[in-house]
């Protein structure tokens, strides 16, 4: 008996053209949370940062672009990849957290919704193409995928575009060393409906929110430089606390999702995890295998882009998938019958995972 499943029809991404290397932060003056200037030399701070995060460079947008612009670029590429007309889309879901922030006036714009702006830029006139935004921390794009799957499985939609786009460079405190983590980017996918006797596409998903204790692990606050001279708010993170909890809650969520799909870790060909911190992601992978009492981690199971793209929040997973699907990640390939796991964690604290089997 055939069942209705959600499958990926196409993808697209936009990688900003400005390459910001670690050495470009050499002239910054860094402060701690109490407003005290860090005593270590910048060269030492940067070297330690790279050892922990694995980040060597990241991408920033040029001053003429905002988040909805790069979301549009990725969306246009995804439509071309899927070979479909944008007028046939039932939903456009744009995951982001800060709206459009211009270089000249670093304030968030949310009206109209970024999804409405993308739909406008695409020239889609169909009023039945519903466009809305999804702020859900770094886990927003994957949550958009989960919502799209609900629409498709229920029969209320046949084609849904899910975009993740962010310009974190616009909300970085230049005096906070954690700001070296953040990057800009956009990625988009199109999910479509298919009928299949065998399970394909999205097989299972789960979401968890840890807002009781961890709601403000990431939040907006003033510059660490008490003499910054501006009331602008910047993204702030309790990195150690987030790291410690992520190592516990993310592997468990992934394992539960794999179990829901009727699979085990040995069935997973690739784990696409939010590119937050290289050391953290490797520890999450190790802890995930440990939940299965396994130390033999599958070779090349976790493709990474963080070393050259940094952490672009909701854009890390869709850009990672797009590069992987198009054979643009050296040493990594995917094909028909492969099973992927997507996983992310972000502000809130929100965690989610999706198991996906490529048709074929």
PyMOL commands that set and color helices and strands:
alter all, ss='L'
color gray80, all
select helices_A, chain A and resi 22-25+42-53+67-82+86-88+114-122+137-154+168-171+177-181+211-214+239-260+265-267+278-291+306-309+315-325
alter helices_A, ss='H'
color red, helices_A
select strands_A, chain A and resi 3-14+18-21+57-60+91-95+130-134+159-167+184-196+201-209+218-221+234-237+270-273+339-346+350-357
alter strands_A, ss='S'
color yellow, strands_A
deselect
rebuild
show_as cartoon
